[in-house]
Amino acid sequence: MFDDEKVGLLQEPFVSGADDIIEKMASEIIDADKGFSLLFSSTPFPGHQIEFIWRREESGGNWYYSKSLDMEGWLCPALFKYFDSSPTNLYAQFKAKLI
């Protein structure tokens, strides 16, 4: 789950494969179970670790695929709190939470 008070999200769950991707990516972060930062953008940025490619729409959300992980995950309509439309690509960085 994640919180982002800036866009009105509280305890928003990750499901349908997105949770598995996050678990895999966060496994290298010390104390990730106490929280971590996930940065994402529709354009590549310095330090991004992974690229996701849009696959299809389903149930108001969107499926994205990571070639490097060979995993697919569904992002719920909360994605539209950050983007006007479904990005073709998403780039992400997982890192320790700043205190």
C-alpha distances in whole Angstrom, upper triangle without the diagonal:
4,7,10,13,16,15,14,10,8,5,5,4,6,9,13,13,11,9,12,13,10,11,15,15,13,16,18,17,18,16,13,11,12,10,11,12,12,15,16,19,21,24,24,24,26,23,21,21,20,21,19,22,22,23,23,21,20,19,19,16,17,18,18,20,20,24,23,21,23,19,18,15,14,12,12,14,12,14,17,16,17,19,22,22,21,22,24,22,19,19,17,17,15,16,16,15,18,19
4,7,10,12,12,11,8,7,5,5,7,8,12,15,15,12,11,14,14,11,13,16,15,14,17,19,16,18,16,13,12,12,9,10,10,10,12,14,17,19,22,23,22,23,22,20,20,19,20,19,22,21,23,23,22,21,20,19,17,18,19,18,21,21,24,24,22,24,21,19,16,15,13,13,14,11,12,15,13,14,17,20,21,20,20,23,21,18,18,15,15,13,15,15,13,15,17
4,6,9,9,8,5,4,5,6,9,11,15,18,19,16,15,18,18,15,17,20,18,17,20,21,19,20,18,15,15,13,11,12,11,11,13,15,17,20,23,24,23,24,23,21,22,22,22,22,24,24,26,25,24,23,22,20,18,20,21,21,23,24,27,27,25,27,24,22,19,18,15,14,15,11,13,15,12,13,17,20,21,21,21,24,23,19,20,17,17,16,16,16,13,15,16
4,5,6,6,5,6,9,9,12,13,17,20,21,17,17,20,20,17,19,22,20,18,22,23,20,22,20,17,18,16,13,13,11,11,12,13,16,18,21,22,21,23,22,20,22,22,22,21,24,23,25,25,23,23,22,20,18,20,21,21,24,24,28,27,26,28,25,23,20,19,15,15,14,11,12,13,10,11,14,17,19,19,20,23,22,18,19,16,17,16,17,17,14,15,16
4,5,5,6,7,10,11,14,17,20,23,24,21,20,24,23,20,23,25,24,22,25,26,24,25,23,20,20,18,16,16,14,15,15,17,18,21,24,25,24,26,25,24,25,25,26,25,27,26,29,28,26,26,24,22,21,22,24,24,27,28,31,31,30,32,29,27,23,22,18,17,16,13,14,15,11,13,16,19,21,21,22,26,25,22,22,20,20,19,20,20,16,17,17
4,6,8,10,13,13,17,18,22,25,25,22,22,25,24,21,24,27,24,23,27,28,25,26,25,22,23,21,18,17,15,15,15,15,17,19,21,23,22,24,24,23,25,25,25,24,26,25,28,27,25,26,25,22,21,22,24,24,27,27,31,31,30,32,29,27,24,22,19,18,16,13,14,13,10,10,14,16,19,20,20,24,23,20,21,19,20,20,20,20,17,18,18
4,6,9,12,11,15,16,20,22,23,20,21,24,23,21,24,26,24,23,27,28,26,27,26,23,23,22,19,18,16,15,15,15,16,18,21,23,22,25,24,23,25,24,24,22,24,23,25,24,22,23,21,18,17,19,22,22,25,26,30,30,29,30,27,25,22,20,16,14,13,9,11,10,6,8,12,13,16,17,18,22,21,19,20,19,20,20,21,22,19,20,21
4,7,10,10,14,16,19,22,23,20,21,24,24,21,24,27,25,24,27,29,27,28,26,23,23,21,19,19,18,17,18,18,19,21,24,26,25,28,27,25,27,26,26,25,26,25,27,26,23,23,21,18,18,20,23,23,27,28,31,32,30,32,29,26,23,20,17,15,13,10,12,12,9,11,15,16,18,19,21,24,24,21,23,21,22,22,23,23,20,21,22
4,7,6,10,12,15,19,20,17,17,21,20,18,20,23,22,21,24,26,24,25,23,20,20,19,16,17,15,15,16,16,18,20,23,25,25,27,26,24,25,24,24,22,24,23,25,24,21,21,19,17,16,18,20,21,24,25,29,29,27,29,25,23,20,17,14,12,12,8,11,12,9,11,15,17,18,18,20,23,23,20,21,19,20,19,21,21,18,20,21
4,5,9,12,15,19,20,17,16,20,20,18,19,23,22,20,23,25,23,24,21,19,17,16,14,16,15,16,17,18,21,23,26,27,27,28,27,25,26,25,26,24,26,25,27,26,24,23,21,19,18,20,22,23,25,26,30,30,28,29,26,24,20,18,16,14,14,11,14,15,13,15,18,20,22,21,23,26,25,22,23,21,21,20,21,20,18,19,20
4,6,10,12,16,17,15,13,17,18,15,16,20,20,18,21,23,21,22,19,16,15,14,13,14,15,15,17,18,21,23,26,27,27,29,27,25,25,24,25,23,25,24,26,25,23,22,20,19,17,19,21,21,24,24,28,28,26,27,24,22,18,17,15,13,14,12,14,17,15,16,20,22,23,22,23,26,25,22,22,20,20,19,20,19,17,19,20
4,7,10,13,15,12,11,15,16,14,16,19,18,17,20,23,21,23,20,17,16,16,14,15,15,14,16,16,19,20,24,25,25,27,25,23,23,22,22,20,22,21,22,21,19,18,16,15,14,16,17,18,21,22,25,26,23,25,21,19,15,13,11,9,11,8,11,13,12,14,17,19,19,18,20,23,22,19,20,18,19,18,19,20,18,21,22
4,6,10,11,9,8,12,13,11,13,16,16,16,18,21,20,22,20,16,15,16,14,15,15,14,17,17,19,21,24,25,25,27,25,23,22,21,21,19,21,20,21,20,18,17,15,15,13,15,15,16,19,20,23,24,21,22,18,16,13,11,10,9,11,10,12,15,15,16,18,21,20,19,20,22,21,19,20,18,19,17,19,20,19,22,23
4,7,8,6,5,9,10,9,10,13,14,14,16,19,18,21,19,16,15,16,14,14,15,13,15,15,18,19,22,23,23,25,23,20,19,17,18,15,17,17,17,17,16,15,14,14,12,12,12,13,15,16,20,20,17,18,14,13,9,8,7,8,11,10,11,15,15,16,17,20,19,17,18,20,18,16,17,15,16,15,18,19,18,22,23
4,6,6,5,8,10,10,11,14,15,16,17,21,21,23,22,18,17,19,18,18,18,16,18,18,20,21,24,24,26,28,25,22,21,19,19,16,18,17,16,16,15,13,13,14,11,12,11,13,14,16,19,20,17,17,13,11,8,7,8,8,12,12,13,16,17,18,19,22,20,18,19,20,19,17,19,17,19,18,20,22,22,25,27
4,6,7,8,10,11,12,14,16,17,18,22,22,25,24,20,20,22,21,20,21,18,20,19,21,21,24,25,26,28,26,23,21,18,18,15,16,15,14,14,13,11,12,13,11,11,9,11,12,14,17,18,15,15,11,9,6,6,8,9,13,14,15,18,19,20,20,22,20,17,19,19,19,17,19,18,20,19,22,24,24,28,30
4,5,5,6,9,10,11,12,14,15,18,19,22,22,18,18,21,19,19,19,16,18,17,19,20,22,22,24,26,23,20,18,15,15,13,14,14,13,14,15,14,15,16,13,12,9,10,10,11,14,15,12,11,8,6,4,6,9,11,15,16,15,19,20,20,21,23,21,18,18,18,17,16,17,16,18,17,20,22,23,26,28
4,5,5,6,9,10,11,12,14,17,17,20,20,16,16,19,16,16,15,13,15,14,16,17,20,20,21,23,21,17,16,13,13,11,13,13,14,14,15,14,15,15,12,11,9,9,10,11,14,15,12,12,9,7,4,6,7,10,13,13,12,16,17,17,18,20,19,16,16,17,15,13,14,13,14,14,17,19,19,23,25
4,5,5,6,9,10,10,12,15,16,18,17,14,13,16,14,14,15,13,16,16,18,20,22,22,23,24,22,19,17,15,16,14,17,17,17,18,18,17,17,18,15,14,13,12,13,13,17,16,13,14,11,10,8,9,10,12,15,15,15,18,19,19,20,23,22,19,19,20,18,16,16,14,15,13,16,17,18,22,24
4,5,5,6,9,10,11,14,15,18,17,14,14,17,16,15,16,14,17,17,20,21,23,22,23,24,22,19,16,14,16,14,16,17,17,19,19,18,19,20,17,16,13,13,12,12,15,14,11,12,9,9,8,11,12,15,18,18,18,21,22,22,23,26,24,21,21,21,19,17,17,15,16,14,17,18,19,23,25
4,5,5,6,9,10,13,14,17,17,14,15,18,16,14,14,12,14,14,17,18,20,19,20,21,18,15,13,11,12,11,14,15,16,17,18,18,20,20,16,15,12,11,10,9,12,11,8,10,7,8,7,10,11,15,18,17,16,20,21,20,21,24,22,19,18,18,16,13,13,11,12,11,14,16,18,21,24
4,5,5,6,8,11,11,14,14,10,11,14,12,10,11,9,12,13,16,18,19,19,19,20,17,14,12,11,13,12,16,17,18,20,20,20,21,21,17,16,14,13,13,12,15,14,11,13,11,11,10,12,12,15,18,16,16,19,19,18,20,23,22,19,19,20,17,14,13,10,11,9,11,13,14,18,20
4,6,5,6,9,10,13,12,9,10,13,12,11,13,12,15,16,19,21,23,22,22,22,19,17,14,14,16,16,19,20,21,23,23,23,23,24,20,19,17,16,15,14,17,15,12,14,12,13,12,14,15,17,21,19,19,23,23,22,24,27,26,23,23,23,20,18,17,14,13,10,13,14,15,19,21
4,6,5,8,10,13,14,11,12,16,14,13,14,13,16,16,19,21,22,21,21,21,18,16,12,12,14,14,18,20,20,22,24,24,25,25,22,20,17,15,14,12,14,12,9,12,10,12,12,15,16,19,23,22,21,24,25,23,25,28,27,24,23,23,20,17,16,13,13,10,13,14,17,20,23
4,6,7,8,12,13,10,12,15,13,11,11,10,12,13,16,18,19,18,17,17,14,12,9,9,12,13,16,19,20,22,24,24,25,25,21,20,18,15,14,11,14,11,9,13,11,13,13,16,16,19,22,21,19,23,23,21,23,26,25,22,21,21,18,15,13,10,9,7,9,11,14,17,20
4,5,5,8,9,6,9,11,9,8,9,9,12,14,18,20,21,20,19,19,15,14,12,12,15,16,20,22,23,25,26,26,27,26,23,22,20,18,17,15,17,15,13,16,15,16,15,18,17,20,23,21,20,24,23,22,24,27,27,24,23,24,20,17,15,12,10,7,8,9,11,15,17
4,6,8,9,7,9,12,12,11,13,13,16,18,21,24,25,23,22,21,18,16,14,14,18,18,22,24,25,27,28,28,29,29,26,24,22,20,19,17,18,16,13,17,15,18,17,20,20,23,26,24,23,27,27,25,27,31,30,27,26,26,23,20,18,15,13,10,10,11,14,17,19
4,6,9,8,11,13,13,11,13,13,16,18,21,24,24,22,21,19,15,15,12,14,18,19,23,25,27,29,30,31,32,32,28,26,24,22,21,18,19,16,14,18,17,20,20,22,22,25,28,26,25,29,28,26,28,32,31,29,27,27,24,21,18,15,12,9,9,10,13,16,18
4,6,5,9,10,9,8,10,11,14,17,20,23,24,22,20,19,15,15,13,15,19,20,24,26,28,30,31,31,32,31,28,27,25,23,22,19,21,18,17,21,20,21,20,23,22,25,27,25,24,28,26,25,27,31,31,28,27,28,24,21,18,15,12,8,7,6,9,12,14
4,5,8,9,10,9,12,14,17,20,24,27,27,25,23,22,18,18,17,19,22,24,28,30,32,34,34,34,35,34,31,30,28,26,26,23,25,22,20,24,23,25,24,26,25,27,30,27,27,30,29,28,30,34,34,32,30,31,28,24,22,18,15,11,9,7,10,12,13
4,5,6,7,8,12,14,18,21,24,28,28,27,25,24,20,20,19,21,24,25,29,30,32,34,34,33,34,33,30,29,28,27,26,24,27,24,22,25,24,25,24,25,25,26,29,26,26,29,28,27,30,33,34,32,31,32,29,25,23,19,16,13,11,8,9,12,12
4,5,5,5,9,11,15,17,21,24,25,24,22,22,18,18,16,18,21,21,25,27,28,30,30,30,30,29,26,26,25,23,23,21,24,21,19,22,20,22,20,22,21,22,25,22,22,26,25,24,26,30,30,28,27,28,25,22,20,16,14,10,9,7,8,12,13
4,5,8,11,13,17,20,23,26,28,27,26,25,22,21,20,20,23,23,27,28,29,30,30,30,29,29,26,26,25,24,24,23,26,24,21,24,21,22,20,22,21,22,25,22,23,26,25,25,28,31,31,29,29,30,27,24,22,19,17,13,12,10,11,14,14
4,7,11,13,17,20,24,27,28,27,26,25,22,22,21,22,25,25,29,30,31,32,32,31,31,30,27,28,27,26,27,25,28,26,24,27,24,25,23,24,22,23,26,23,23,27,25,24,28,31,32,30,29,31,28,25,23,20,17,14,12,10,9,11,11
4,7,10,13,16,20,23,25,24,22,22,19,19,18,19,22,22,26,27,29,30,29,29,28,28,25,25,24,23,24,23,26,24,22,25,22,23,20,21,20,21,23,20,20,23,21,21,24,27,28,26,26,28,25,21,20,16,14,11,10,8,6,9,10
4,7,10,13,17,20,21,20,19,18,16,15,15,16,19,19,23,24,27,28,28,28,28,27,24,23,23,21,22,20,23,21,20,23,21,21,19,20,19,20,22,19,19,22,20,19,22,26,26,24,23,25,22,18,17,13,10,7,6,5,4,8,10
4,6,10,13,17,18,17,15,15,13,12,13,14,17,17,21,22,25,26,26,27,27,25,22,22,22,20,21,19,22,20,19,22,21,21,19,19,17,19,20,17,17,19,18,16,19,23,23,22,21,23,20,16,14,10,8,6,5,6,5,8,11
4,7,10,14,15,14,13,14,12,10,11,11,13,14,17,19,21,23,23,24,24,23,19,18,18,16,17,16,19,18,17,20,18,17,15,16,14,16,18,15,14,17,16,14,16,20,20,18,17,19,16,12,10,7,6,5,7,9,9,11,14
4,7,11,12,11,10,11,10,8,10,11,12,13,16,18,21,22,22,24,25,23,19,18,18,16,17,16,19,18,18,20,19,18,17,17,15,17,18,15,13,16,15,12,14,18,18,17,15,17,14,10,8,6,5,7,8,11,11,12,16
4,7,9,9,9,11,11,8,10,10,10,10,13,14,18,19,19,21,22,20,17,15,16,13,15,14,17,17,17,19,17,16,15,15,13,15,16,14,11,13,13,10,11,15,15,13,11,13,10,7,5,4,6,9,12,15,15,16,20
4,5,7,8,11,12,9,12,11,10,10,12,13,17,18,19,21,23,20,17,15,16,14,15,15,17,18,18,20,19,18,16,16,14,16,16,15,11,13,13,9,9,13,13,12,9,11,8,6,5,7,9,12,15,18,18,19,23
4,7,9,13,14,11,13,12,9,9,10,11,15,16,17,20,21,19,16,14,15,12,14,14,16,17,19,20,19,17,16,16,14,16,16,15,11,12,14,10,9,11,11,9,6,8,6,5,6,9,12,15,18,21,22,23,26
4,6,10,12,10,13,12,10,11,12,13,17,19,20,23,25,23,20,17,18,15,16,15,17,17,19,20,20,19,19,19,17,20,20,19,15,16,17,13,12,15,14,13,9,10,7,7,7,10,12,16,18,22,22,23,27
4,7,9,7,10,9,8,11,12,15,18,21,22,25,27,25,22,19,19,16,16,14,15,15,18,19,19,19,19,20,19,22,22,21,18,19,20,16,15,18,17,16,12,12,9,8,6,8,10,14,16,20,21,22,26
4,6,6,9,10,11,13,16,18,21,24,25,28,30,27,24,22,22,18,19,17,18,17,19,21,21,22,21,22,21,23,24,22,19,20,20,17,17,20,20,18,15,15,12,10,8,9,9,13,14,18,19,19,23
4,6,9,11,12,16,18,21,24,27,28,31,33,31,27,25,24,21,21,18,19,18,20,23,23,23,23,25,23,26,27,25,22,24,23,20,20,23,23,22,19,19,15,14,10,10,9,13,13,16,18,18,22
4,6,9,12,15,18,21,24,27,28,30,32,30,27,24,23,20,19,17,18,16,17,20,21,22,22,23,22,25,26,24,22,24,23,20,21,24,24,22,19,20,16,13,10,9,7,10,10,13,15,16,20
4,6,8,11,14,17,20,23,24,26,28,27,23,21,20,16,16,13,15,13,14,17,17,18,18,20,19,22,23,21,19,21,21,18,18,22,21,19,16,16,12,10,6,5,5,8,10,14,16,17,21
4,7,10,14,17,20,22,24,26,28,27,23,21,19,15,14,11,12,10,11,14,15,16,16,19,18,22,24,22,19,22,23,20,20,24,23,20,17,17,13,11,7,6,5,7,10,14,16,18,22
4,7,10,13,16,19,21,23,25,24,20,17,15,12,10,7,9,7,9,11,12,13,13,16,16,19,21,20,17,20,21,18,19,22,20,17,15,14,10,8,6,5,7,9,12,16,18,20,24
4,7,10,13,16,18,20,23,22,18,15,13,9,8,6,8,8,10,11,11,11,12,14,14,18,20,19,16,19,20,17,17,19,18,14,12,10,7,6,5,7,9,12,15,19,21,23,27
4,7,9,12,14,16,19,18,15,11,9,6,5,5,7,9,10,10,9,9,9,11,11,15,17,17,14,16,18,16,15,18,15,12,10,8,6,5,6,8,12,14,17,21,22,25,28
4,6,10,12,15,18,17,14,10,8,5,5,6,8,11,12,11,11,9,10,11,12,15,17,18,14,16,19,17,15,17,14,11,9,6,5,7,9,12,15,17,21,24,26,28,31
4,6,9,12,15,14,11,7,6,5,7,9,11,14,15,13,12,10,10,10,10,13,14,16,12,14,17,16,13,15,11,8,7,5,6,8,11,14,17,19,23,26,27,30,33
4,7,10,14,14,11,7,5,5,7,10,12,15,15,13,12,9,10,10,11,14,15,17,15,16,20,19,16,17,14,10,10,8,10,12,15,17,20,22,26,29,30,32,36
4,7,10,10,9,6,5,8,10,14,15,19,18,16,14,11,11,9,11,12,13,16,14,15,19,18,16,16,13,10,11,10,12,14,17,19,23,24,28,31,31,34,37
4,7,7,6,4,6,9,12,16,18,21,21,19,16,13,12,9,10,10,10,13,12,13,16,17,15,14,11,9,11,12,14,15,18,20,24,25,28,31,31,34,36
4,6,5,6,7,11,14,18,20,23,21,20,17,13,11,8,10,9,10,13,13,14,17,18,17,17,14,12,15,15,17,17,21,22,25,26,29,32,31,34,37
4,5,8,10,14,17,20,23,26,24,22,19,16,13,10,10,8,9,12,13,14,16,18,17,17,15,13,17,18,19,19,23,23,26,27,30,32,31,34,36
4,7,10,13,17,20,23,26,24,23,20,16,14,10,9,7,6,10,10,10,13,15,14,13,11,11,14,16,18,18,21,22,25,25,29,31,30,33,35
4,7,10,14,17,20,22,21,20,17,13,10,7,6,4,5,8,8,9,12,13,12,13,11,9,12,13,15,14,18,18,21,22,25,27,27,30,32
4,7,10,13,16,19,18,17,14,10,8,5,5,7,8,10,9,10,14,14,12,13,10,7,10,10,11,12,15,16,19,20,24,27,27,29,32
4,7,10,13,16,15,13,10,7,6,4,6,9,11,13,11,14,16,16,15,16,13,10,11,11,11,11,14,15,19,19,23,26,26,29,32
4,7,10,12,12,11,9,6,6,6,8,11,13,14,12,14,17,16,15,17,14,10,10,9,8,8,11,12,16,17,21,24,24,27,30
4,6,9,8,7,6,4,7,9,11,14,17,18,15,18,20,19,18,20,17,13,12,11,9,10,11,13,15,17,20,24,25,28,31
4,5,5,6,5,6,9,12,13,17,19,20,17,20,22,20,19,22,19,16,14,12,10,10,10,11,13,14,18,21,23,26,29
4,5,5,7,9,12,15,17,20,23,23,21,23,25,23,22,25,22,18,16,14,12,12,12,13,16,17,20,24,26,29,32
4,6,8,11,13,17,18,22,25,25,22,25,27,24,24,27,24,21,19,17,14,13,12,13,14,15,18,21,24,27,30
4,5,9,11,15,17,20,23,23,21,24,26,24,24,27,25,21,19,18,15,14,13,13,14,14,17,20,23,26,29
4,7,10,14,16,20,23,24,21,25,27,25,25,27,24,21,19,17,15,15,15,15,17,18,21,24,26,29,32
4,7,10,13,17,20,20,19,22,24,23,22,25,22,19,18,16,15,14,15,14,16,16,20,23,24,28,31
4,7,10,13,16,18,16,19,21,20,20,22,19,15,15,14,13,13,14,14,17,17,21,24,25,28,31
4,7,10,13,14,13,16,18,17,17,20,17,14,14,14,13,12,14,14,16,16,20,22,23,26,29
4,6,10,11,10,13,15,16,15,17,15,12,13,14,14,13,15,15,18,18,21,24,24,27,29
4,7,8,7,10,12,12,12,14,13,10,11,13,13,11,14,14,16,17,20,22,22,25,27
4,5,6,9,10,12,12,14,13,11,13,15,16,14,17,17,19,19,22,24,23,26,28
4,5,6,8,10,10,11,10,10,13,15,16,15,18,18,21,21,24,26,25,27,29
4,5,5,8,9,11,11,11,13,16,16,14,17,16,19,19,22,23,22,24,26
4,5,6,6,9,9,8,9,13,13,11,13,14,16,17,20,22,21,23,26
4,5,5,6,7,8,10,13,14,13,16,17,19,21,23,25,24,26,28
4,6,8,10,11,13,16,16,15,17,17,19,20,22,24,22,23,25
4,7,9,10,10,14,14,12,13,14,16,18,20,22,20,22,24
4,5,7,7,11,12,11,13,15,18,20,22,25,24,25,27
4,7,9,12,14,14,17,18,21,23,26,28,27,28,31
4,6,9,12,12,16,18,21,23,26,29,28,30,32
4,6,9,9,13,15,19,21,24,27,27,29,32
4,5,7,10,13,17,19,22,26,26,27,30
4,7,10,14,17,20,23,27,27,29,33
4,7,10,14,17,20,24,24,26,30
4,7,10,13,16,20,21,23,26
4,7,10,14,17,18,20,24
4,7,10,14,15,17,20
4,6,10,12,14,17
4,7,9,12,15
4,6,9,12
4,6,9
4,6
4
